[in-house]
Amino acid sequence: MFVKNSNQNGFSVKAWRGDAKTLLAFNFTDNTMVTNLAGFSIQVQPHGQQAYYLFNNLVLPSGANATVPTETNPNSSANAPIQKFRWLHVPGSFHQDDTVFYGVYTYTITPRYFNDGLLTAIDPSLSVSVDVQVAPFATSQVQLGFTRGFTQSQAFTHHFGLKALFHPAGKDLIFDTGGIAGTNAAGQTYTFLQEYQWSGFTARQRVFEILNAVAADASLSIDVFAYDLNEPDLVKILLQLAASGRIRVILDNASLHHAPGVPEDAFEQQFNNTAKAPAAILRGKFGRFAHDKVFIVYKNNQALKVLTGSTNFSVTGMYVNSNHVVVFNNADVAELYSKVFNEAWNDHVSETFNKSSLAEGPFLFNQLGLPKMSISFSPHQADIAQSTLDAIATRVTAATSSVLFAVMDITSGGGPVFPALKAIHENQNIFSYGISDAPGGISLYKPGNKTGVLVGGKPGTTILPPPFDKEHSISIGHQIHHKFIVCDFNTDNPVVWCGSSNLALGGEEQNGDNLIEINDIDIATVFALEAIALVDHFDFRNANIIPKTPQAPTAVKGGDNTPDPKANLDTAPLNLYNNDSWATRYFNPNDLHCTDRVLFG
């Protein structure tokens, strides 16, 4: 669940393992240790490689602060301590670039202090170290993957600039992703493939691991459920498999995917022009949508493994939205999905699926190598849809420690789950932390806030203060496309719901979807970290939404939104980071007493 270490001074560190990332949390048993606290220096040691300090965008004002001579970058947390009691580390970016080391990392965290307003030297006697395995999450039979989902971020902007494209104008369904996509602020060119690999992160890795393996082995074949379908390299492999007669595809044909010029229709035409029997494609939408995003892999016609989740096989789904994938390397699970695919195929992707025994579920798994879990498949008949969602709402309401979630649209859809997620914030004994992306903006739900906070969620409504850079202005579809809920992740009885279901009554009655319930501490932790990262990311941007006052600057989409230094911003969030009062305005040691100390400290 987590690794913990502490020292004789009462300073402790916990580290939770995520998917290619680590959540670090710090605490003191003696609150006198908070006096004059300046923050935390975080040193990272990938085993067998050079140690380095994490960077902090917020640097100390010039003065006679103690520094580490070998750390010449002012952003090094050795010289600019990080001012939070928890920090999510994702290897790469500044210290490893694209050649990220996966393996054991030693994190050494040192509390830092002010004396007469100046930073004092590092005191190694105060340091605490923990060792953590950092890698994409995998067990013998389960693999997870996540997209980065941060087109609106400092990291994306630094990598790809303010005018990054995700698809070349005027290009067909398939194009050369090795072509130049743009130039960043440093004058470096990059390709679409580099942009896709960074943005798609481990979700893209999982998707292409499977596709490349099937393409390379003539004994393998694949069935595909797809909703959005236009990722160029993915489509290229699917058409190659069609030409070798080793693929069947069920592809949504709702109006948004079945109209002049849409990529799904173009794919269908190219597939039929290429396919060799028994390869085939079937278009349908159940009652409303064929909403699954699934690969089922067969070896010599026997189901072998399955990939599922919330990630559409499209440029938006893999590189813009925040999404997840789950891979089950288990023949029994794969065979169940195979039965669902064949039932949908035989029903011509119609509502009659809801009369099948496969729509009754849930199907339980509790075997060696798998987590205890269940899977249900929709569309359901009305009573089954209601009972499926009632069970989730009841468990959310009965949570004893925490409810963490990232759900695409918490404002509509019907059914009991969304009201339960909203109402959980009225219980101040539960750590509730969640995010949802509706057409009107992004909603945050966090401890101490019973109503949630609506974030603009679109670049142009946020002006980040110096020293943060203006961020990319792209706005394509939803930011939060996940559909997952985690209850009681930091206990012995956690549960995760994930998959393609929107967790709404309408979808459960009319869409082709799969909903997975997993009871596993490690998997719950991975999903919990994703929710925390998303809420923290947009909470910061929410704090810097343009204030609606006469003094506030007006954001111009695509323009220079640098604040006027002469403007009166005393009441604006921008003033929060002014260096003249860095220690007291940004970093408040009393944060030790906030509710996240209960969960993470």
C-alpha positions as CSV (number, residue, x, y, z in Angstrom):
1,M,0.0,0.0,0.0
2,F,2.8,2.4,0.9
3,V,6.4,2.6,2.2
4,K,7.0,4.6,5.3
5,N,10.1,5.8,7.2
6,S,10.8,8.3,9.9
7,N,13.6,9.8,12.0
8,Q,14.2,10.5,15.7
9,N,13.0,14.1,15.3
10,G,9.4,13.0,14.5
11,F,9.6,13.7,10.7
12,S,8.1,10.9,8.6
13,V,7.8,10.2,4.9
14,K,5.2,8.0,3.2
15,A,5.5,6.9,-0.5
16,W,2.7,5.4,-2.6
17,R,3.5,3.6,-5.9
18,G,1.4,4.7,-8.9
19,D,1.6,4.0,-12.6
20,A,5.2,5.2,-13.4
21,K,4.9,7.8,-10.7
22,T,5.3,8.2,-6.9
23,L,3.2,10.2,-4.4
24,L,5.4,11.4,-1.5
25,A,3.8,12.7,1.7
26,F,5.5,14.4,4.7
27,N,4.4,14.8,8.3
28,F,5.7,15.8,11.8
29,T,4.6,14.2,15.1
30,D,5.9,17.2,16.9
31,N,4.4,20.4,15.6
32,T,7.2,22.5,17.1
33,M,9.2,21.2,14.1
34,V,6.9,23.4,11.9
35,T,8.3,26.7,13.4
36,N,10.2,28.6,10.6
37,L,9.7,25.7,8.2
38,A,10.6,26.7,4.7
39,G,9.6,23.6,2.8
40,F,11.2,20.3,1.7
41,S,14.3,19.5,-0.4
42,I,13.7,16.3,-2.4
43,Q,16.6,14.3,-3.7
44,V,16.0,11.5,-6.2
45,Q,18.4,8.6,-6.7
46,P,17.5,6.1,-9.5
47,H,19.6,3.1,-8.5
48,G,22.8,2.9,-10.4
49,Q,22.3,6.5,-11.8
50,Q,23.2,10.0,-10.8
51,A,21.2,11.5,-8.0
52,Y,19.4,14.8,-8.6
53,Y,17.0,17.2,-6.8
54,L,13.5,17.8,-8.0
55,F,12.8,21.3,-9.4
56,N,10.5,23.9,-8.0
57,N,9.1,26.7,-10.2
58,L,8.9,29.0,-7.1
59,V,12.3,30.3,-6.2
60,L,13.5,32.3,-3.2
61,P,14.1,36.0,-3.5
62,S,17.7,37.0,-3.9
63,G,19.6,37.2,-0.7
64,A,22.1,35.5,1.6
65,N,20.3,32.1,1.5
66,A,22.3,29.0,2.1
67,T,22.7,27.0,-1.1
68,V,24.1,23.7,-2.2
69,P,27.2,24.6,-4.3
70,T,26.7,21.7,-6.8
71,E,23.1,22.7,-7.5
72,T,23.6,25.7,-9.8
73,N,20.0,25.8,-11.0
74,P,18.0,28.2,-8.8
75,N,14.9,25.9,-9.3
76,S,16.6,23.0,-7.6
77,S,14.6,22.1,-4.4
78,A,18.0,22.0,-2.7
79,N,17.9,25.8,-3.0
80,A,14.2,26.4,-3.4
81,P,12.4,24.0,-1.1
82,I,9.0,22.6,-2.2
83,Q,6.2,24.2,-0.3
84,K,3.7,21.4,0.0
85,F,3.3,18.5,2.3
86,R,2.9,16.0,-0.6
87,W,4.4,15.9,-4.0
88,L,3.7,13.6,-7.0
89,H,6.9,12.7,-8.9
90,V,6.7,11.6,-12.5
91,P,10.3,10.7,-13.8
92,G,11.4,12.5,-16.9
93,S,11.1,16.1,-18.0
94,F,14.1,17.9,-16.6
95,H,16.5,15.1,-15.6
96,Q,15.9,12.1,-17.8
97,D,14.2,13.4,-20.9
98,D,12.7,10.6,-23.0
99,T,15.1,7.9,-21.6
100,V,13.3,7.4,-18.3
101,F,14.8,4.9,-15.9
102,Y,12.4,2.4,-14.4
103,G,13.4,0.5,-11.3
104,V,14.1,1.3,-7.7
105,Y,14.3,4.9,-6.7
106,T,15.6,6.3,-3.4
107,Y,13.8,9.5,-2.3
108,T,15.5,11.5,0.4
109,I,13.5,14.3,1.8
110,T,14.9,17.0,4.1
111,P,12.9,19.6,6.0
112,R,14.3,23.1,5.5
113,Y,14.1,26.2,7.7
114,F,14.4,29.9,7.8
115,N,16.5,31.9,10.2
116,D,15.8,35.6,10.3
117,G,14.1,35.2,6.9
118,L,16.9,33.4,5.2
119,L,17.2,29.8,4.2
120,T,19.6,27.8,6.4
121,A,21.9,25.0,5.1
122,I,20.7,21.5,4.6
123,D,20.9,19.4,7.7
124,P,21.3,15.7,6.8
125,S,20.4,14.6,10.3
126,L,16.8,15.7,9.5
127,S,16.6,13.7,6.3
128,V,14.4,10.6,5.7
129,S,14.8,8.2,2.8
130,V,12.4,5.7,1.3
131,D,12.9,3.2,-1.6
132,V,10.2,2.8,-4.1
133,Q,9.7,0.7,-7.3
134,V,8.9,3.2,-10.1
135,A,7.6,1.7,-13.3
136,P,4.4,1.3,-15.3
137,F,2.0,-0.7,-13.0
138,A,1.9,-4.4,-13.8
139,T,1.3,-7.7,-12.0
140,S,1.4,-11.1,-13.5
141,Q,-2.1,-10.8,-14.9
142,V,-3.0,-7.1,-14.7
143,Q,-1.5,-4.1,-16.4
144,L,-2.6,-0.5,-16.1
145,G,-2.0,2.5,-18.3
146,F,-2.9,6.2,-18.2
147,T,-2.7,9.1,-20.6
148,R,-1.0,12.3,-19.4
149,G,-4.1,14.4,-20.1
150,F,-2.3,17.6,-19.5
151,T,-2.4,19.7,-22.7
152,Q,-3.1,22.6,-20.4
153,S,0.2,22.4,-18.4
154,Q,3.6,23.8,-18.0
155,A,5.2,20.5,-19.1
156,F,3.2,20.3,-22.4
157,T,3.9,23.9,-23.3
158,H,7.6,23.4,-22.6
159,H,7.8,20.3,-24.7
160,F,5.6,21.4,-27.6
161,G,5.0,25.2,-27.5
162,L,1.9,27.3,-27.6
163,K,0.7,26.3,-31.1
164,A,1.1,22.5,-31.0
165,L,-1.1,20.6,-33.4
166,F,-2.4,17.1,-32.9
167,H,-3.3,16.4,-36.5
168,P,-1.9,18.1,-39.7
169,A,-4.5,20.2,-41.5
170,G,-6.0,18.6,-44.5
171,K,-4.5,15.2,-44.0
172,D,-6.4,11.9,-44.4
173,L,-7.1,9.3,-41.8
174,I,-3.6,7.9,-42.1
175,F,-0.5,10.1,-42.3
176,D,3.1,10.0,-41.5
177,T,3.3,10.7,-37.7
178,G,7.1,11.0,-38.1
179,G,6.5,14.3,-39.9
180,I,7.4,17.6,-38.2
181,A,4.4,18.8,-36.0
182,G,5.9,22.0,-34.7
183,T,8.6,24.0,-33.0
184,N,8.7,24.7,-29.2
185,A,9.9,27.8,-27.5
186,A,13.5,26.5,-27.4
187,G,13.5,26.3,-31.2
188,Q,13.5,22.5,-31.2
189,T,11.3,20.7,-33.8
190,Y,9.3,17.7,-32.8
191,T,7.2,15.1,-34.7
192,F,3.6,14.1,-34.2
193,L,4.9,10.7,-32.9
194,Q,7.0,12.4,-30.2
195,E,3.9,14.4,-29.2
196,Y,1.8,11.3,-29.2
197,Q,4.2,9.2,-27.2
198,W,4.5,11.9,-24.5
199,S,0.8,12.7,-24.3
200,G,-0.3,9.1,-24.5
201,F,2.1,8.0,-21.8
202,T,1.6,4.5,-20.5
203,A,-1.9,4.1,-22.0
204,R,-0.5,4.5,-25.5
205,Q,2.3,2.1,-24.5
206,R,-0.2,-0.6,-23.5
207,V,-2.3,-0.2,-26.6
208,F,0.6,-0.5,-29.0
209,E,2.2,-3.3,-27.1
210,I,-0.8,-5.4,-27.9
211,L,-1.3,-4.2,-31.5
212,N,2.4,-4.7,-32.4
213,A,2.4,-8.2,-30.8
214,V,-0.6,-9.2,-32.8
215,A,0.8,-7.8,-36.1
216,A,4.1,-9.6,-35.6
217,D,2.6,-13.1,-34.9
218,A,0.5,-14.8,-37.5
219,S,-1.0,-17.1,-34.9
220,L,-2.6,-14.2,-33.2
221,S,-5.9,-12.4,-34.1
222,I,-7.9,-9.7,-32.5
223,D,-11.5,-8.5,-32.0
224,V,-12.0,-4.7,-31.5
225,F,-14.8,-2.7,-30.0
226,A,-14.4,0.9,-31.0
227,Y,-16.3,4.1,-30.4
228,D,-14.0,7.0,-31.7
229,L,-11.5,5.6,-34.1
230,N,-8.9,7.8,-35.9
231,E,-5.4,7.4,-34.3
232,P,-3.3,7.1,-37.5
233,D,-0.7,4.5,-36.4
234,L,-3.4,2.4,-34.7
235,V,-5.6,2.5,-37.8
236,K,-2.7,1.5,-40.0
237,I,-2.1,-1.7,-37.9
238,L,-5.9,-2.5,-37.9
239,L,-5.9,-2.3,-41.7
240,Q,-2.8,-4.5,-41.9
241,L,-4.6,-7.1,-39.8
242,A,-7.6,-6.8,-42.1
243,A,-5.5,-7.5,-45.1
244,S,-4.2,-10.7,-43.4
245,G,-7.7,-11.8,-42.3
246,R,-7.0,-11.6,-38.6
247,I,-9.4,-9.0,-37.2
248,R,-13.1,-8.3,-36.6
249,V,-14.3,-4.8,-35.7
250,I,-17.5,-3.6,-34.1
251,L,-17.6,0.2,-34.7
252,D,-20.1,2.7,-33.5
253,N,-22.4,4.3,-36.1
254,A,-24.3,6.9,-34.1
255,S,-24.7,10.1,-36.0
256,L,-21.5,11.7,-34.8
257,H,-19.6,8.7,-36.3
258,H,-21.7,8.2,-39.4
259,A,-21.8,11.3,-41.5
260,P,-20.0,12.8,-44.5
261,G,-16.3,13.3,-43.8
262,V,-16.1,11.5,-40.4
263,P,-13.1,9.3,-39.9
264,E,-15.1,6.2,-38.8
265,D,-16.9,6.0,-42.2
266,A,-13.5,6.5,-44.0
267,F,-12.1,3.6,-41.9
268,E,-15.0,1.4,-42.8
269,Q,-14.5,2.0,-46.5
270,Q,-10.7,1.4,-46.3
271,F,-11.3,-1.7,-44.2
272,N,-13.7,-3.2,-46.7
273,N,-11.4,-2.4,-49.6
274,T,-8.5,-4.2,-47.8
275,A,-10.1,-7.0,-45.8
276,K,-9.4,-10.7,-46.5
277,A,-11.8,-13.2,-45.1
278,P,-12.6,-13.9,-42.3
279,A,-11.8,-10.3,-41.4
280,A,-15.0,-8.3,-41.1
281,I,-16.4,-5.0,-39.8
282,L,-19.9,-4.4,-38.3
283,R,-21.4,-1.0,-37.6
284,G,-24.0,-0.5,-34.9
285,K,-24.9,1.5,-31.8
286,F,-27.0,-0.8,-29.4
287,G,-29.7,1.7,-28.2
288,R,-27.6,4.8,-28.4
289,F,-23.8,4.2,-28.6
290,A,-21.4,1.3,-29.1
291,H,-19.3,2.8,-26.4
292,D,-16.8,0.0,-25.5
293,K,-13.1,0.5,-26.1
294,V,-11.8,-3.1,-26.1
295,F,-9.2,-5.4,-27.7
296,I,-9.6,-9.1,-27.3
297,V,-6.5,-11.1,-28.4
298,Y,-6.7,-14.7,-29.6
299,K,-4.0,-17.3,-30.1
300,N,-5.0,-20.0,-32.5
301,N,-8.6,-18.8,-32.0
302,Q,-8.5,-19.2,-28.2
303,A,-9.1,-16.0,-26.2
304,L,-5.8,-14.9,-24.5
305,K,-5.9,-11.4,-23.1
306,V,-8.1,-8.3,-23.2
307,L,-7.5,-4.5,-23.1
308,T,-10.4,-2.3,-21.9
309,G,-10.9,1.1,-20.1
310,S,-12.1,4.6,-20.9
311,T,-9.5,5.4,-23.7
312,N,-11.0,5.8,-27.1
313,F,-8.7,4.7,-30.0
314,S,-8.5,8.3,-31.3
315,V,-6.2,11.2,-31.3
316,T,-8.4,13.0,-28.8
317,G,-8.9,9.9,-26.6
318,M,-5.3,9.0,-26.4
319,Y,-3.6,12.4,-26.5
320,V,-6.0,15.1,-25.2
321,N,-8.4,13.4,-22.7
322,S,-7.4,12.1,-19.3
323,N,-8.0,8.4,-19.7
324,H,-7.1,4.9,-18.5
325,V,-6.7,1.4,-19.9
326,V,-6.7,-2.0,-18.1
327,V,-5.1,-5.1,-19.6
328,F,-6.1,-8.6,-18.2
329,N,-3.6,-11.3,-19.2
330,N,-6.1,-13.9,-18.3
331,A,-7.8,-16.4,-20.6
332,D,-10.9,-16.6,-18.5
333,V,-11.5,-12.9,-18.5
334,A,-10.6,-12.7,-22.2
335,E,-13.1,-15.5,-22.9
336,L,-15.9,-13.6,-21.1
337,Y,-15.2,-10.5,-23.3
338,S,-15.1,-12.8,-26.3
339,K,-18.6,-14.1,-25.5
340,V,-19.8,-10.5,-25.2
341,F,-18.3,-9.6,-28.6
342,N,-19.9,-12.6,-30.3
343,E,-23.3,-11.9,-28.7
344,A,-23.1,-8.3,-29.9
345,W,-22.0,-9.4,-33.3
346,N,-24.8,-12.0,-33.6
347,D,-27.4,-9.4,-32.4
348,H,-26.1,-6.9,-35.0
349,V,-25.1,-4.5,-32.3
350,S,-28.7,-3.8,-31.2
351,E,-30.6,-3.3,-28.0
352,T,-31.6,-7.0,-28.0
353,F,-28.2,-7.6,-26.2
354,N,-30.0,-6.5,-23.0
355,K,-32.0,-9.8,-23.2
356,S,-28.9,-11.9,-23.1
357,S,-27.6,-13.6,-20.0
358,L,-24.4,-11.6,-20.5
359,A,-26.3,-8.4,-19.8
360,E,-27.4,-9.7,-16.4
361,G,-24.0,-10.0,-14.6
362,P,-22.0,-9.1,-12.7
363,F,-19.4,-11.8,-13.5
364,L,-17.2,-12.5,-10.5
365,F,-13.5,-13.4,-10.5
366,N,-11.5,-14.4,-7.5
367,Q,-8.6,-16.6,-8.7
368,L,-4.9,-16.7,-8.2
369,G,-3.1,-13.9,-10.0
370,L,-6.2,-11.7,-10.4
371,P,-7.6,-9.2,-8.0
372,K,-11.0,-10.0,-6.5
373,M,-13.2,-8.3,-9.1
374,S,-16.4,-8.4,-11.1
375,I,-17.4,-7.2,-14.6
376,S,-20.8,-6.3,-16.0
377,F,-21.8,-5.5,-19.6
378,S,-24.5,-3.2,-20.8
379,P,-27.0,-2.3,-22.2
380,H,-29.0,-3.7,-19.3
381,Q,-32.7,-3.9,-18.8
382,A,-33.9,-1.1,-16.6
383,D,-34.0,-3.0,-13.2
384,I,-30.5,-4.4,-13.7
385,A,-29.2,-1.0,-14.7
386,Q,-30.7,0.6,-11.6
387,S,-29.4,-2.1,-9.2
388,T,-25.9,-1.9,-10.7
389,L,-25.7,1.8,-10.0
390,D,-27.5,1.6,-6.7
391,A,-24.7,-0.7,-5.4
392,I,-22.1,1.8,-6.3
393,A,-24.0,4.7,-4.8
394,T,-24.5,2.7,-1.6
395,R,-20.8,1.9,-1.3
396,V,-19.8,5.6,-1.9
397,T,-22.2,6.7,0.8
398,A,-20.8,4.0,3.2
399,A,-17.2,5.0,2.7
400,T,-15.3,5.2,6.0
401,S,-12.1,7.0,4.9
402,S,-12.1,8.5,1.4
403,V,-13.9,8.9,-1.9
404,L,-11.7,9.9,-4.8
405,F,-12.9,10.1,-8.4
406,A,-12.5,11.3,-11.9
407,V,-15.8,11.1,-13.8
408,M,-16.4,12.7,-17.2
409,D,-19.8,14.3,-16.5
410,I,-21.1,14.6,-12.9
411,T,-23.9,17.0,-13.8
412,S,-26.1,14.8,-16.0
413,G,-27.0,11.3,-17.1
414,G,-29.4,10.3,-14.4
415,G,-29.2,7.6,-11.7
416,P,-28.0,7.5,-8.1
417,V,-24.2,7.7,-8.6
418,F,-23.8,11.4,-9.4
419,P,-26.0,12.6,-6.5
420,A,-24.0,10.3,-4.2
421,L,-20.7,11.8,-5.4
422,K,-22.0,15.3,-4.9
423,A,-23.5,14.6,-1.5
424,I,-20.3,13.0,-0.1
425,H,-18.9,16.5,0.5
426,E,-21.4,17.1,3.1
427,N,-19.7,14.5,5.3
428,Q,-16.7,16.3,6.7
429,N,-15.4,13.0,8.2
430,I,-14.7,11.6,4.7
431,F,-11.8,12.8,2.6
432,S,-13.5,13.5,-0.7
433,Y,-11.4,14.6,-3.7
434,G,-12.8,14.4,-7.2
435,I,-13.0,16.0,-10.6
436,S,-15.5,16.1,-13.4
437,D,-15.6,17.6,-16.9
438,A,-19.0,18.9,-18.1
439,P,-19.5,21.2,-21.1
440,G,-19.7,24.2,-18.8
441,G,-16.3,23.7,-17.2
442,I,-14.4,21.4,-14.9
443,S,-15.9,20.7,-11.4
444,L,-13.6,20.1,-8.5
445,Y,-14.7,18.4,-5.2
446,K,-12.3,18.6,-2.4
447,P,-12.2,18.4,1.5
448,G,-13.9,21.2,3.3
449,N,-15.9,22.3,0.3
450,K,-19.5,21.0,0.3
451,T,-20.6,22.3,-3.1
452,G,-17.5,21.8,-5.3
453,V,-15.7,24.4,-7.3
454,L,-16.3,25.1,-11.0
455,V,-13.1,25.6,-12.9
456,G,-13.0,27.3,-16.2
457,G,-11.0,24.4,-17.5
458,K,-10.1,26.1,-20.7
459,P,-6.9,28.1,-21.4
460,G,-7.8,31.8,-21.8
461,T,-9.7,31.9,-18.5
462,T,-6.6,31.4,-16.4
463,I,-3.6,33.6,-16.1
464,L,-0.8,31.9,-14.2
465,P,1.4,34.3,-12.2
466,P,5.1,34.7,-12.7
467,P,7.3,32.6,-12.8
468,F,4.8,30.3,-14.5
469,D,4.6,30.4,-18.3
470,K,1.5,30.9,-20.4
471,E,0.1,27.5,-21.3
472,H,-1.2,26.0,-24.5
473,S,-4.5,27.2,-25.7
474,I,-5.8,24.0,-27.2
475,S,-9.4,23.1,-26.4
476,I,-10.4,19.7,-28.0
477,G,-13.3,17.9,-26.4
478,H,-13.3,16.8,-22.8
479,Q,-10.3,17.2,-20.5
480,I,-11.6,14.6,-18.0
481,H,-12.8,11.6,-19.9
482,H,-12.1,9.0,-17.1
483,K,-14.9,7.1,-15.5
484,F,-13.5,5.8,-12.2
485,I,-14.3,6.0,-8.5
486,V,-12.1,4.9,-5.6
487,C,-13.5,4.3,-2.1
488,D,-11.3,3.9,1.0
489,F,-8.0,3.6,-0.9
490,N,-5.8,3.9,2.1
491,T,-7.5,1.1,4.1
492,D,-7.7,-2.7,4.0
493,N,-11.1,-2.6,2.2
494,P,-10.7,-0.4,-1.0
495,V,-12.7,-0.7,-4.1
496,V,-12.3,0.8,-7.6
497,W,-14.9,1.1,-10.4
498,C,-13.5,1.8,-13.8
499,G,-14.0,0.9,-17.5
500,S,-16.1,2.6,-20.2
501,S,-19.4,3.1,-18.4
502,N,-20.3,6.7,-17.8
503,L,-21.9,5.5,-14.5
504,A,-25.2,7.0,-15.5
505,L,-28.6,5.3,-15.8
506,G,-29.1,6.3,-19.5
507,G,-25.8,4.8,-20.5
508,E,-26.3,1.6,-18.6
509,E,-29.7,1.1,-20.3
510,Q,-28.7,2.1,-23.8
511,N,-25.0,1.9,-24.4
512,G,-22.7,-1.0,-25.1
513,D,-20.2,-0.6,-22.1
514,N,-18.3,-2.6,-19.6
515,L,-18.0,-1.7,-15.9
516,I,-15.3,-3.2,-13.8
517,E,-15.3,-3.4,-9.9
518,I,-11.8,-4.2,-8.5
519,N,-11.1,-4.9,-4.8
520,D,-7.3,-4.5,-4.5
521,I,-5.2,-2.2,-2.5
522,D,-2.4,-1.7,-5.0
523,I,-4.8,-1.0,-7.9
524,A,-6.9,1.3,-5.8
525,T,-3.8,3.3,-4.9
526,V,-2.8,3.7,-8.5
527,F,-6.2,5.1,-9.4
528,A,-6.3,7.3,-6.3
529,L,-3.0,8.9,-7.3
530,E,-4.5,9.7,-10.7
531,A,-7.5,11.5,-9.1
532,I,-5.2,13.4,-6.7
533,A,-3.0,14.5,-9.6
534,L,-5.9,15.8,-11.7
535,V,-7.6,17.7,-8.8
536,D,-4.3,19.3,-7.7
537,H,-3.5,20.3,-11.3
538,F,-6.8,22.1,-11.9
539,D,-7.1,23.4,-8.4
540,F,-4.0,25.5,-9.0
541,R,-5.4,26.8,-12.2
542,N,-8.8,27.5,-10.5
543,A,-6.9,29.7,-8.0
544,N,-5.7,31.7,-11.0
545,I,-8.9,32.2,-13.0
546,I,-9.1,35.8,-14.1
547,P,-10.9,37.6,-11.3
548,K,-14.1,39.4,-12.3
549,T,-13.0,42.8,-11.1
550,P,-12.4,46.1,-13.0
551,Q,-8.7,45.8,-12.2
552,A,-8.3,42.3,-13.7
553,P,-6.6,42.0,-17.1
554,T,-8.7,40.6,-20.0
555,A,-7.5,37.3,-21.4
556,V,-7.2,37.2,-25.1
557,K,-7.3,33.7,-26.6
558,G,-3.9,33.1,-28.3
559,G,-2.7,36.5,-27.2
560,D,-0.1,37.7,-24.7
561,N,-1.8,37.4,-21.4
562,T,1.1,38.6,-19.3
563,P,-0.3,40.6,-16.4
564,D,0.3,44.4,-16.4
565,P,2.8,45.0,-13.5
566,K,1.1,48.4,-12.9
567,A,-2.3,46.9,-12.4
568,N,-3.8,46.9,-9.0
569,L,-4.1,43.1,-8.3
570,D,-4.2,43.2,-4.5
571,T,-7.4,41.2,-4.5
572,A,-6.4,38.8,-7.3
573,P,-5.0,35.3,-7.0
574,L,-1.9,36.4,-8.9
575,N,-0.7,38.2,-5.8
576,L,-0.4,35.0,-4.0
577,Y,3.0,34.2,-5.4
578,N,4.7,37.6,-5.1
579,N,8.3,37.1,-3.9
580,D,8.1,39.8,-1.3
581,S,6.2,37.6,1.0
582,W,6.9,34.1,-0.4
583,A,7.2,32.3,2.9
584,T,4.0,33.5,4.5
585,R,1.7,33.8,1.5
586,Y,2.3,30.6,-0.4
587,F,3.6,28.1,2.1
588,N,1.5,28.0,5.3
589,P,2.7,25.5,7.9
590,N,-0.8,25.4,9.3
591,D,-1.6,23.2,6.3
592,L,-0.4,20.4,8.5
593,H,-3.8,20.6,10.2
594,C,-5.9,20.3,7.0
595,T,-7.7,17.1,6.2
596,D,-5.1,15.7,3.8
597,R,-2.9,15.1,6.8
598,V,-5.4,12.5,7.9
599,L,-5.1,10.6,4.6
600,F,-1.5,11.2,3.6
601,G,0.5,12.3,6.6
